Amino acid sequence: MIFAWLSKNLEGCENPRIHGKGLVADKKGIWRYRVGDYRLLAHIFDDRLIILVVDASHRKDIYK
């Protein structure tokens, strides 16, 4: 499910930020993507168009 979402929504995308939301406070610089009941936390590197997934967990556990 998560890999299918990544392939469909982010692969080849010129601006991956349009599908996510930037986090704040101690998680500033990390972007959140909603995939059903799961959340992906990622760093986006613009100079190389790399999206590094930092964590993927159920939404009740991801921010702990």
PQR file of N, CA, C, O and H, with PARSE charges and radii, in Angstrom:
ATOM      1  N   MET A   1       0.822  -1.188   0.000 -0.4000 1.5000
ATOM      2  CA  MET A   1       0.000   0.000   0.000 -0.0000 2.0000
ATOM      3  C   MET A   1       0.871   1.258   0.000  0.5500 1.7000
ATOM      4  O   MET A   1       0.627   2.171  -0.789 -0.5500 1.4000
ATOM      5  N   ILE A   2       1.871   1.319   0.863 -0.4000 1.5000
ATOM      6  CA  ILE A   2       2.722   2.505   0.962 -0.0000 2.0000
ATOM      7  C   ILE A   2       3.565   2.671  -0.296  0.5500 1.7000
ATOM      8  O   ILE A   2       3.679   3.776  -0.826 -0.5500 1.4000
ATOM      9  H   ILE A   2       2.069   0.577   1.504  0.4000 1.0000
ATOM     10  N   PHE A   3       4.152   1.584  -0.774 -0.4000 1.5000
ATOM     11  CA  PHE A   3       4.974   1.676  -1.989 -0.0000 2.0000
ATOM     12  C   PHE A   3       4.127   2.056  -3.200  0.5500 1.7000
ATOM     13  O   PHE A   3       4.578   2.807  -4.065 -0.5500 1.4000
ATOM     14  H   PHE A   3       4.059   0.686  -0.344  0.4000 1.0000
ATOM     15  N   ALA A   4       2.919   1.546  -3.264 -0.4000 1.5000
ATOM     16  CA  ALA A   4       2.024   1.900  -4.371 -0.0000 2.0000
ATOM     17  C   ALA A   4       1.693   3.386  -4.324  0.5500 1.7000
ATOM     18  O   ALA A   4       1.665   4.047  -5.362 -0.5500 1.4000
ATOM     19  H   ALA A   4       2.552   0.936  -2.561  0.4000 1.0000
ATOM     20  N   TRP A   5       1.441   3.920  -3.126 -0.4000 1.5000
ATOM     21  CA  TRP A   5       1.148   5.351  -2.989 -0.0000 2.0000
ATOM     22  C   TRP A   5       2.354   6.189  -3.399  0.5500 1.7000
ATOM     23  O   TRP A   5       2.207   7.184  -4.110 -0.5500 1.4000
ATOM     24  H   TRP A   5       1.463   3.383  -2.283  0.4000 1.0000
ATOM     25  N   LEU A   6       3.544   5.792  -2.954 -0.4000 1.5000
ATOM     26  CA  LEU A   6       4.756   6.525  -3.329 -0.0000 2.0000
ATOM     27  C   LEU A   6       4.940   6.537  -4.840  0.5500 1.7000
ATOM     28  O   LEU A   6       5.247   7.578  -5.420 -0.5500 1.4000
ATOM     29  H   LEU A   6       3.663   4.984  -2.377  0.4000 1.0000
ATOM     30  N   SER A   7       4.757   5.400  -5.471 -0.4000 1.5000
ATOM     31  CA  SER A   7       4.915   5.312  -6.923 -0.0000 2.0000
ATOM     32  C   SER A   7       3.888   6.174  -7.650  0.5500 1.7000
ATOM     33  O   SER A   7       4.221   6.874  -8.607 -0.5500 1.4000
ATOM     34  H   SER A   7       4.507   4.555  -5.000  0.4000 1.0000
ATOM     35  N   LYS A   8       2.655   6.121  -7.196 -0.4000 1.5000
ATOM     36  CA  LYS A   8       1.578   6.852  -7.860 -0.0000 2.0000
ATOM     37  C   LYS A   8       1.696   8.361  -7.667  0.5500 1.7000
ATOM     38  O   LYS A   8       1.480   9.118  -8.613 -0.5500 1.4000
ATOM     39  H   LYS A   8       2.385   5.553  -6.419  0.4000 1.0000
ATOM     40  N   ASN A   9       2.035   8.810  -6.460 -0.4000 1.5000
ATOM     41  CA  ASN A   9       1.964  10.231  -6.140 -0.0000 2.0000
ATOM     42  C   ASN A   9       3.288  10.980  -6.169  0.5500 1.7000
ATOM     43  O   ASN A   9       3.296  12.182  -6.434 -0.5500 1.4000
ATOM     44  H   ASN A   9       2.211   8.194  -5.691  0.4000 1.0000
ATOM     45  N   LEU A  10       4.390  10.322  -5.910 -0.4000 1.5000
ATOM     46  CA  LEU A  10       5.649  11.048  -5.793 -0.0000 2.0000
ATOM     47  C   LEU A  10       6.673  10.733  -6.869  0.5500 1.7000
ATOM     48  O   LEU A  10       7.544  11.558  -7.146 -0.5500 1.4000
ATOM     49  H   LEU A  10       4.383   9.346  -5.695  0.4000 1.0000
ATOM     50  N   GLU A  11       6.591   9.572  -7.474 -0.4000 1.5000
ATOM     51  CA  GLU A  11       7.562   9.208  -8.504 -0.0000 2.0000
ATOM     52  C   GLU A  11       7.394  10.123  -9.717  0.5500 1.7000
ATOM     53  O   GLU A  11       6.326  10.175 -10.326 -0.5500 1.4000
ATOM     54  H   GLU A  11       5.884   8.902  -7.249  0.4000 1.0000
ATOM     55  N   GLY A  12       8.452  10.834 -10.054 -0.4000 1.5000
ATOM     56  CA  GLY A  12       8.424  11.750 -11.189 -0.0000 2.0000
ATOM     57  C   GLY A  12       7.763  13.086 -10.905  0.5500 1.7000
ATOM     58  O   GLY A  12       7.616  13.907 -11.810 -0.5500 1.4000
ATOM     59  H   GLY A  12       9.320  10.792  -9.560  0.4000 1.0000
ATOM     60  N   CYS A  13       7.364  13.315  -9.673 -0.4000 1.5000
ATOM     61  CA  CYS A  13       6.706  14.563  -9.291 -0.0000 2.0000
ATOM     62  C   CYS A  13       7.739  15.693  -9.208  0.5500 1.7000
ATOM     63  O   CYS A  13       8.786  15.530  -8.581 -0.5500 1.4000
ATOM     64  H   CYS A  13       7.483  12.648  -8.937  0.4000 1.0000
ATOM     65  N   GLU A  14       7.449  16.825  -9.833 -0.4000 1.5000
ATOM     66  CA  GLU A  14       8.376  17.953  -9.804 -0.0000 2.0000
ATOM     67  C   GLU A  14       8.404  18.640  -8.445  0.5500 1.7000
ATOM     68  O   GLU A  14       9.447  19.148  -8.033 -0.5500 1.4000
ATOM     69  H   GLU A  14       6.598  16.957 -10.342  0.4000 1.0000
ATOM     70  N   ASN A  15       7.273  18.663  -7.743 -0.4000 1.5000
ATOM     71  CA  ASN A  15       7.205  19.296  -6.429 -0.0000 2.0000
ATOM     72  C   ASN A  15       6.513  18.352  -5.449  0.5500 1.7000
ATOM     73  O   ASN A  15       5.287  18.378  -5.338 -0.5500 1.4000
ATOM     74  H   ASN A  15       6.426  18.251  -8.078  0.4000 1.0000
ATOM     75  N   PRO A  16       7.272  17.521  -4.737 -0.5600 1.5000
ATOM     76  CA  PRO A  16       6.661  16.551  -3.821  0.2800 2.0000
ATOM     77  C   PRO A  16       5.973  17.194  -2.619  0.5500 1.7000
ATOM     78  O   PRO A  16       5.241  16.514  -1.900 -0.5500 1.4000
ATOM     79  N   ARG A  17       6.188  18.479  -2.387 -0.4000 1.5000
ATOM     80  CA  ARG A  17       5.562  19.155  -1.247 -0.0000 2.0000
ATOM     81  C   ARG A  17       4.055  19.349  -1.425  0.5500 1.7000
ATOM     82  O   ARG A  17       3.340  19.523  -0.438 -0.5500 1.4000
ATOM     83  H   ARG A  17       6.782  19.032  -2.972  0.4000 1.0000
ATOM     84  N   ILE A  18       3.568  19.323  -2.650 -0.4000 1.5000
ATOM     85  CA  ILE A  18       2.133  19.544  -2.856 -0.0000 2.0000
ATOM     86  C   ILE A  18       1.291  18.394  -2.302  0.5500 1.7000
ATOM     87  O   ILE A  18       0.096  18.570  -2.065 -0.5500 1.4000
ATOM     88  H   ILE A  18       4.149  19.182  -3.452  0.4000 1.0000
ATOM     89  N   HIS A  19       1.884  17.237  -2.095 -0.4000 1.5000
ATOM     90  CA  HIS A  19       1.160  16.077  -1.572 -0.0000 2.0000
ATOM     91  C   HIS A  19       1.322  15.920  -0.062  0.5500 1.7000
ATOM     92  O   HIS A  19       0.670  15.067   0.540 -0.5500 1.4000
ATOM     93  H   HIS A  19       2.855  17.094  -2.288  0.4000 1.0000
ATOM     94  N   GLY A  20       2.180  16.729   0.558 -0.4000 1.5000
ATOM     95  CA  GLY A  20       2.459  16.570   1.982 -0.0000 2.0000
ATOM     96  C   GLY A  20       2.217  17.837   2.773  0.5500 1.7000
ATOM     97  O   GLY A  20       1.653  18.811   2.275 -0.5500 1.4000
ATOM     98  H   GLY A  20       2.710  17.422   0.069  0.4000 1.0000
ATOM     99  N   LYS A  21       2.659  17.800   4.019 -0.4000 1.5000
ATOM    100  CA  LYS A  21       2.524  18.940   4.915 -0.0000 2.0000
ATOM    101  C   LYS A  21       3.815  19.053   5.713  0.5500 1.7000
ATOM    102  O   LYS A  21       4.307  18.064   6.256 -0.5500 1.4000
ATOM    103  H   LYS A  21       3.117  17.009   4.424  0.4000 1.0000
ATOM    104  N   GLY A  22       4.354  20.252   5.780 -0.4000 1.5000
ATOM    105  CA  GLY A  22       5.558  20.483   6.562 -0.0000 2.0000
ATOM    106  C   GLY A  22       5.252  20.474   8.048  0.5500 1.7000
ATOM    107  O   GLY A  22       4.259  21.057   8.483 -0.5500 1.4000
ATOM    108  H   GLY A  22       3.954  21.055   5.339  0.4000 1.0000
ATOM    109  N   LEU A  23       6.094  19.823   8.825 -0.4000 1.5000
ATOM    110  CA  LEU A  23       5.903  19.778  10.269 -0.0000 2.0000
ATOM    111  C   LEU A  23       6.618  20.962  10.918  0.5500 1.7000
ATOM    112  O   LEU A  23       7.422  21.636  10.275 -0.5500 1.4000
ATOM    113  H   LEU A  23       6.901  19.349   8.471  0.4000 1.0000
ATOM    114  N   VAL A  24       6.325  21.208  12.181 -0.4000 1.5000
ATOM    115  CA  VAL A  24       6.885  22.357  12.895 -0.0000 2.0000
ATOM    116  C   VAL A  24       7.565  21.907  14.185  0.5500 1.7000
ATOM    117  O   VAL A  24       7.638  20.716  14.490 -0.5500 1.4000
ATOM    118  H   VAL A  24       5.672  20.660  12.703  0.4000 1.0000
ATOM    119  N   ALA A  25       8.057  22.882  14.928 -0.4000 1.5000
ATOM    120  CA  ALA A  25       8.721  22.684  16.225 -0.0000 2.0000
ATOM    121  C   ALA A  25       9.941  21.778  16.081  0.5500 1.7000
ATOM    122  O   ALA A  25      10.806  22.045  15.247 -0.5500 1.4000
ATOM    123  H   ALA A  25       7.998  23.849  14.681  0.4000 1.0000
ATOM    124  N   ASP A  26      10.026  20.719  16.872 -0.4000 1.5000
ATOM    125  CA  ASP A  26      11.220  19.866  16.856 -0.0000 2.0000
ATOM    126  C   ASP A  26      11.315  18.993  15.601  0.5500 1.7000
ATOM    127  O   ASP A  26      12.342  18.353  15.374 -0.5500 1.4000
ATOM    128  H   ASP A  26       9.324  20.502  17.550  0.4000 1.0000
ATOM    129  N   LYS A  27      10.265  18.961  14.792 -0.4000 1.5000
ATOM    130  CA  LYS A  27      10.274  18.181  13.548 -0.0000 2.0000
ATOM    131  C   LYS A  27      10.320  19.092  12.315  0.5500 1.7000
ATOM    132  O   LYS A  27       9.965  18.672  11.214 -0.5500 1.4000
ATOM    133  H   LYS A  27       9.431  19.480  14.977  0.4000 1.0000
ATOM    134  N   LYS A  28      10.756  20.330  12.507 -0.4000 1.5000
ATOM    135  CA  LYS A  28      10.844  21.276  11.395 -0.0000 2.0000
ATOM    136  C   LYS A  28      11.806  20.734  10.337  0.5500 1.7000
ATOM    137  O   LYS A  28      12.872  20.213  10.667 -0.5500 1.4000
ATOM    138  H   LYS A  28      11.045  20.671  13.402  0.4000 1.0000
ATOM    139  N   GLY A  29      11.427  20.861   9.075 -0.4000 1.5000
ATOM    140  CA  GLY A  29      12.234  20.334   7.982 -0.0000 2.0000
ATOM    141  C   GLY A  29      11.810  18.944   7.546  0.5500 1.7000
ATOM    142  O   GLY A  29      12.309  18.423   6.549 -0.5500 1.4000
ATOM    143  H   GLY A  29      10.562  21.284   8.807  0.4000 1.0000
ATOM    144  N   ILE A  30      10.886  18.336   8.292 -0.4000 1.5000
ATOM    145  CA  ILE A  30      10.366  17.012   7.954 -0.0000 2.0000
ATOM    146  C   ILE A  30       8.970  17.193   7.360  0.5500 1.7000
ATOM    147  O   ILE A  30       8.180  18.006   7.839 -0.5500 1.4000
ATOM    148  H   ILE A  30      10.481  18.759   9.102  0.4000 1.0000
ATOM    149  N   TRP A  31       8.685  16.436   6.328 -0.4000 1.5000
ATOM    150  CA  TRP A  31       7.386  16.502   5.671 -0.0000 2.0000
ATOM    151  C   TRP A  31       6.582  15.255   5.984  0.5500 1.7000
ATOM    152  O   TRP A  31       7.132  14.158   6.079 -0.5500 1.4000
ATOM    153  H   TRP A  31       9.327  15.776   5.939  0.4000 1.0000
ATOM    154  N   ARG A  32       5.262  15.429   6.145 -0.4000 1.5000
ATOM    155  CA  ARG A  32       4.354  14.326   6.459 -0.0000 2.0000
ATOM    156  C   ARG A  32       3.486  14.029   5.245  0.5500 1.7000
ATOM    157  O   ARG A  32       2.960  14.932   4.595 -0.5500 1.4000
ATOM    158  H   ARG A  32       4.815  16.320   6.068  0.4000 1.0000
ATOM    159  N   TYR A  33       3.350  12.743   4.958 -0.4000 1.5000
ATOM    160  CA  TYR A  33       2.443  12.287   3.909 -0.0000 2.0000
ATOM    161  C   TYR A  33       1.427  11.349   4.525  0.5500 1.7000
ATOM    162  O   TYR A  33       1.788  10.464   5.301 -0.5500 1.4000
ATOM    163  H   TYR A  33       3.777  12.009   5.486  0.4000 1.0000
ATOM    164  N   ARG A  34       0.151  11.534   4.186 -0.4000 1.5000
ATOM    165  CA  ARG A  34      -0.924  10.687   4.688 -0.0000 2.0000
ATOM    166  C   ARG A  34      -1.198   9.571   3.685  0.5500 1.7000
ATOM    167  O   ARG A  34      -1.502   9.824   2.520 -0.5500 1.4000
ATOM    168  H   ARG A  34      -0.142  12.253   3.556  0.4000 1.0000
ATOM    169  N   VAL A  35      -1.086   8.345   4.155 -0.4000 1.5000
ATOM    170  CA  VAL A  35      -1.356   7.166   3.319 -0.0000 2.0000
ATOM    171  C   VAL A  35      -2.336   6.297   4.091  0.5500 1.7000
ATOM    172  O   VAL A  35      -1.925   5.443   4.876 -0.5500 1.4000
ATOM    173  H   VAL A  35      -0.839   8.139   5.102  0.4000 1.0000
ATOM    174  N   GLY A  36      -3.618   6.508   3.874 -0.4000 1.5000
ATOM    175  CA  GLY A  36      -4.636   5.792   4.640 -0.0000 2.0000
ATOM    176  C   GLY A  36      -4.497   6.125   6.119  0.5500 1.7000
ATOM    177  O   GLY A  36      -4.473   7.298   6.491 -0.5500 1.4000
ATOM    178  H   GLY A  36      -3.951   7.202   3.235  0.4000 1.0000
ATOM    179  N   ASP A  37      -4.406   5.097   6.969 -0.4000 1.5000
ATOM    180  CA  ASP A  37      -4.227   5.295   8.406 -0.0000 2.0000
ATOM    181  C   ASP A  37      -2.758   5.406   8.793  0.5500 1.7000
ATOM    182  O   ASP A  37      -2.435   5.453   9.980 -0.5500 1.4000
ATOM    183  H   ASP A  37      -4.425   4.144   6.666  0.4000 1.0000
ATOM    184  N   TYR A  38      -1.878   5.449   7.822 -0.4000 1.5000
ATOM    185  CA  TYR A  38      -0.439   5.523   8.080 -0.0000 2.0000
ATOM    186  C   TYR A  38       0.097   6.891   7.712  0.5500 1.7000
ATOM    187  O   TYR A  38      -0.490   7.611   6.904 -0.5500 1.4000
ATOM    188  H   TYR A  38      -2.141   5.411   6.858  0.4000 1.0000
ATOM    189  N   ARG A  39       1.225   7.237   8.319 -0.4000 1.5000
ATOM    190  CA  ARG A  39       1.900   8.492   8.025 -0.0000 2.0000
ATOM    191  C   ARG A  39       3.347   8.195   7.671  0.5500 1.7000
ATOM    192  O   ARG A  39       3.997   7.368   8.310 -0.5500 1.4000
ATOM    193  H   ARG A  39       1.701   6.651   8.975  0.4000 1.0000
ATOM    194  N   LEU A  40       3.838   8.869   6.659 -0.4000 1.5000
ATOM    195  CA  LEU A  40       5.244   8.793   6.279 -0.0000 2.0000
ATOM    196  C   LEU A  40       5.887  10.106   6.670  0.5500 1.7000
ATOM    197  O   LEU A  40       5.354  11.173   6.367 -0.5500 1.4000
ATOM    198  H   LEU A  40       3.310   9.541   6.140  0.4000 1.0000
ATOM    199  N   LEU A  41       7.015  10.043   7.333 -0.4000 1.5000
ATOM    200  CA  LEU A  41       7.785  11.242   7.639 -0.0000 2.0000
ATOM    201  C   LEU A  41       9.007  11.215   6.745  0.5500 1.7000
ATOM    202  O   LEU A  41       9.709  10.206   6.675 -0.5500 1.4000
ATOM    203  H   LEU A  41       7.449   9.176   7.579  0.4000 1.0000
ATOM    204  N   ALA A  42       9.266  12.326   6.056 -0.4000 1.5000
ATOM    205  CA  ALA A  42      10.325  12.322   5.052 -0.0000 2.0000
ATOM    206  C   ALA A  42      11.091  13.635   5.022  0.5500 1.7000
ATOM    207  O   ALA A  42      10.553  14.693   5.348 -0.5500 1.4000
ATOM    208  H   ALA A  42       8.696  13.145   6.113  0.4000 1.0000
ATOM    209  N   HIS A  43      12.353  13.550   4.626 -0.4000 1.5000
ATOM    210  CA  HIS A  43      13.174  14.708   4.291 -0.0000 2.0000
ATOM    211  C   HIS A  43      13.167  14.810   2.776  0.5500 1.7000
ATOM    212  O   HIS A  43      13.239  13.795   2.083 -0.5500 1.4000
ATOM    213  H   HIS A  43      12.790  12.691   4.361  0.4000 1.0000
ATOM    214  N   ILE A  44      13.081  16.024   2.261 -0.4000 1.5000
ATOM    215  CA  ILE A  44      13.101  16.244   0.817 -0.0000 2.0000
ATOM    216  C   ILE A  44      14.379  16.988   0.470  0.5500 1.7000
ATOM    217  O   ILE A  44      14.654  18.054   1.021 -0.5500 1.4000
ATOM    218  H   ILE A  44      13.022  16.849   2.824  0.4000 1.0000
ATOM    219  N   PHE A  45      15.152  16.431  -0.437 -0.4000 1.5000
ATOM    220  CA  PHE A  45      16.393  17.056  -0.896 -0.0000 2.0000
ATOM    221  C   PHE A  45      16.163  17.551  -2.325  0.5500 1.7000
ATOM    222  O   PHE A  45      16.150  16.759  -3.267 -0.5500 1.4000
ATOM    223  H   PHE A  45      14.929  15.566  -0.885  0.4000 1.0000
ATOM    224  N   ASP A  46      15.985  18.854  -2.477 -0.4000 1.5000
ATOM    225  CA  ASP A  46      15.638  19.429  -3.779 -0.0000 2.0000
ATOM    226  C   ASP A  46      16.746  19.328  -4.809  0.5500 1.7000
ATOM    227  O   ASP A  46      16.472  19.113  -5.990 -0.5500 1.4000
ATOM    228  H   ASP A  46      15.996  19.497  -1.712  0.4000 1.0000
ATOM    229  N   ASP A  47      17.986  19.479  -4.387 -0.4000 1.5000
ATOM    230  CA  ASP A  47      19.072  19.516  -5.360 -0.0000 2.0000
ATOM    231  C   ASP A  47      19.238  18.199  -6.117  0.5500 1.7000
ATOM    232  O   ASP A  47      19.830  18.178  -7.196 -0.5500 1.4000
ATOM    233  H   ASP A  47      18.209  19.654  -3.428  0.4000 1.0000
ATOM    234  N   ARG A  48      18.727  17.114  -5.568 -0.4000 1.5000
ATOM    235  CA  ARG A  48      18.842  15.809  -6.231 -0.0000 2.0000
ATOM    236  C   ARG A  48      17.493  15.133  -6.442  0.5500 1.7000
ATOM    237  O   ARG A  48      17.438  14.009  -6.941 -0.5500 1.4000
ATOM    238  H   ARG A  48      18.247  17.131  -4.691  0.4000 1.0000
ATOM    239  N   LEU A  49      16.412  15.799  -6.069 -0.4000 1.5000
ATOM    240  CA  LEU A  49      15.079  15.214  -6.146 -0.0000 2.0000
ATOM    241  C   LEU A  49      15.017  13.872  -5.434  0.5500 1.7000
ATOM    242  O   LEU A  49      14.550  12.877  -5.987 -0.5500 1.4000
ATOM    243  H   LEU A  49      16.457  16.712  -5.664  0.4000 1.0000
ATOM    244  N   ILE A  50      15.499  13.863  -4.195 -0.4000 1.5000
ATOM    245  CA  ILE A  50      15.490  12.663  -3.360 -0.0000 2.0000
ATOM    246  C   ILE A  50      14.495  12.868  -2.225  0.5500 1.7000
ATOM    247  O   ILE A  50      14.484  13.917  -1.581 -0.5500 1.4000
ATOM    248  H   ILE A  50      15.879  14.672  -3.745  0.4000 1.0000
ATOM    249  N   ILE A  51      13.666  11.868  -1.986 -0.4000 1.5000
ATOM    250  CA  ILE A  51      12.761  11.869  -0.847 -0.0000 2.0000
ATOM    251  C   ILE A  51      13.192  10.718   0.047  0.5500 1.7000
ATOM    252  O   ILE A  51      13.065   9.553  -0.328 -0.5500 1.4000
ATOM    253  H   ILE A  51      13.675  11.016  -2.509  0.4000 1.0000
ATOM    254  N   LEU A  52      13.701  11.044   1.223 -0.4000 1.5000
ATOM    255  CA  LEU A  52      14.179  10.040   2.166 -0.0000 2.0000
ATOM    256  C   LEU A  52      13.109   9.820   3.224  0.5500 1.7000
ATOM    257  O   LEU A  52      12.839  10.712   4.028 -0.5500 1.4000
ATOM    258  H   LEU A  52      13.805  11.991   1.527  0.4000 1.0000
ATOM    259  N   VAL A  53      12.499   8.646   3.230 -0.4000 1.5000
ATOM    260  CA  VAL A  53      11.475   8.337   4.226 -0.0000 2.0000
ATOM    261  C   VAL A  53      12.175   8.019   5.534  0.5500 1.7000
ATOM    262  O   VAL A  53      12.969   7.081   5.619 -0.5500 1.4000
ATOM    263  H   VAL A  53      12.718   7.921   2.577  0.4000 1.0000
ATOM    264  N   VAL A  54      11.870   8.817   6.562 -0.4000 1.5000
ATOM    265  CA  VAL A  54      12.496   8.680   7.868 -0.0000 2.0000
ATOM    266  C   VAL A  54      11.760   7.648   8.712  0.5500 1.7000
ATOM    267  O   VAL A  54      12.388   6.870   9.430 -0.5500 1.4000
ATOM    268  H   VAL A  54      11.226   9.579   6.494  0.4000 1.0000
ATOM    269  N   ASP A  55      10.433   7.639   8.630 -0.4000 1.5000
ATOM    270  CA  ASP A  55       9.631   6.728   9.441 -0.0000 2.0000
ATOM    271  C   ASP A  55       8.296   6.493   8.743  0.5500 1.7000
ATOM    272  O   ASP A  55       7.814   7.359   8.012 -0.5500 1.4000
ATOM    273  H   ASP A  55       9.923   8.271   8.047  0.4000 1.0000
ATOM    274  N   ALA A  56       7.707   5.343   8.965 -0.4000 1.5000
ATOM    275  CA  ALA A  56       6.376   5.012   8.469 -0.0000 2.0000
ATOM    276  C   ALA A  56       5.693   4.199   9.554  0.5500 1.7000
ATOM    277  O   ALA A  56       6.117   3.087   9.867 -0.5500 1.4000
ATOM    278  H   ALA A  56       8.099   4.640   9.559  0.4000 1.0000
ATOM    279  N   SER A  57       4.633   4.757  10.126 -0.4000 1.5000
ATOM    280  CA  SER A  57       3.927   4.092  11.220 -0.0000 2.0000
ATOM    281  C   SER A  57       2.452   4.453  11.176  0.5500 1.7000
ATOM    282  O   SER A  57       2.029   5.351  10.448 -0.5500 1.4000
ATOM    283  H   SER A  57       4.289   5.660   9.871  0.4000 1.0000
ATOM    284  N   HIS A  58       1.679   3.720  11.983 -0.4000 1.5000
ATOM    285  CA  HIS A  58       0.267   4.048  12.129 -0.0000 2.0000
ATOM    286  C   HIS A  58       0.153   5.452  12.701  0.5500 1.7000
ATOM    287  O   HIS A  58       1.015   5.889  13.464 -0.5500 1.4000
ATOM    288  H   HIS A  58       2.023   2.991  12.575  0.4000 1.0000
ATOM    289  N   ARG A  59      -0.900   6.152  12.336 -0.4000 1.5000
ATOM    290  CA  ARG A  59      -1.028   7.558  12.730 -0.0000 2.0000
ATOM    291  C   ARG A  59      -1.067   7.764  14.241  0.5500 1.7000
ATOM    292  O   ARG A  59      -0.703   8.842  14.712 -0.5500 1.4000
ATOM    293  H   ARG A  59      -1.600   5.797  11.716  0.4000 1.0000
ATOM    294  N   LYS A  60      -1.497   6.766  15.018 -0.4000 1.5000
ATOM    295  CA  LYS A  60      -1.528   6.934  16.473 -0.0000 2.0000
ATOM    296  C   LYS A  60      -0.137   6.832  17.100  0.5500 1.7000
ATOM    297  O   LYS A  60       0.061   7.257  18.239 -0.5500 1.4000
ATOM    298  H   LYS A  60      -1.793   5.890  14.635  0.4000 1.0000
ATOM    299  N   ASP A  61       0.828   6.270  16.362 -0.4000 1.5000
ATOM    300  CA  ASP A  61       2.165   6.055  16.917 -0.0000 2.0000
ATOM    301  C   ASP A  61       3.257   6.931  16.310  0.5500 1.7000
ATOM    302  O   ASP A  61       4.337   7.032  16.893 -0.5500 1.4000
ATOM    303  H   ASP A  61       0.667   5.926  15.438  0.4000 1.0000
ATOM    304  N   ILE A  62       3.025   7.557  15.184 -0.4000 1.5000
ATOM    305  CA  ILE A  62       4.092   8.186  14.416 -0.0000 2.0000
ATOM    306  C   ILE A  62       4.749   9.368  15.128  0.5500 1.7000
ATOM    307  O   ILE A  62       5.946   9.591  14.946 -0.5500 1.4000
ATOM    308  H   ILE A  62       2.148   7.474  14.711  0.4000 1.0000
ATOM    309  N   TYR A  63       4.016  10.123  15.921 -0.4000 1.5000
ATOM    310  CA  TYR A  63       4.573  11.338  16.514 -0.0000 2.0000
ATOM    311  C   TYR A  63       5.124  11.132  17.916  0.5500 1.7000
ATOM    312  O   TYR A  63       5.566  12.094  18.545 -0.5500 1.4000
ATOM    313  H   TYR A  63       3.043   9.942  16.068  0.4000 1.0000
ATOM    314  N   LYS A  64       5.111   9.913  18.419 -0.4000 1.5000
ATOM    315  CA  LYS A  64       5.595   9.638  19.785 -0.0000 2.0000
ATOM    316  C   LYS A  64       7.096   9.650  19.850  0.5500 1.7000
ATOM    317  O   LYS A  64       7.669   9.439  20.919 -0.5500 1.4000
ATOM    318  H   LYS A  64       4.752   9.131  17.908  0.4000 1.0000
TER
END
